[in-house]
Amino acid sequence: MSLRRKIIKQIGYKKKSEKFFLPLLGYNKCEYTDYLIDLSIIFNQYKFVIIFDNVDDEALSTMIYKLQNHYMFTEAQYDDNNREVCLFFNIPTEYKNDFDLFVKGKYSKLSDNYKKLLTKVYGKGTMDGVSEKTGLPNISMYDVIYPTDKNKKQLGDILNVKYSLIKEILSPPNIEFEEYKTIDELIKIYGDKEEE
């Protein structure tokens, strides 16, 4: 298992970047989830990074080739002793403000164009009920970008807060965990999991 995978598992934080930025490339999820390690942002540079296992798989190699020919692609690097392929992408100029809003957790304030992109990829489905795992309301992407008073009231009731005070129904991303780090940077923060 890659060192990055071990550290991500140890942290236990569920990233939001993948759901919000893969659609810029035309995907709602990676077709090669077995090989996808992570998607992180570089928020002060308006970039995101998709990290795959560096394995000999023809279908994965074809996908990486296609991604490297995408107009947003900037560079590829290897990390974790060549066990990872890191693909870097620029956020297009027209979506830089949306990137800033994502970082602040202001999902309902995303531009109409970005919301259309997300809706095209994820649909207009909404969700009901409460997650047994988190105790919070079940929500879809559509619920997040178009929160209703019903969504806010349900969350307010669970959190014991006036729903009129709730602006967003999804917590802001934790930049510490969303921000891209090299393996060396992760080792400095979390230690070398290879020894465990």
Buried (B, 14 or more C-beta within 10 A) or exposed (E): EBBBBBBBEEBEEEBBBBBBBBBBBEBBEBEBEEBBBBBBBBBEEBBBBBBBBBEEBEEBEEBBEEBEEEEBBEEEEEBBEEBBBBBBBBBEEEBEBBBBBBBEBBBBBBEEEBBEBBBEBBEEEBEEEEEEEEEBBBBBBBBBBBBEEEBBBBBBEEEEEEBEEBEBBBEBBBEEBBBBBBBEEBBEEBEEBEEE
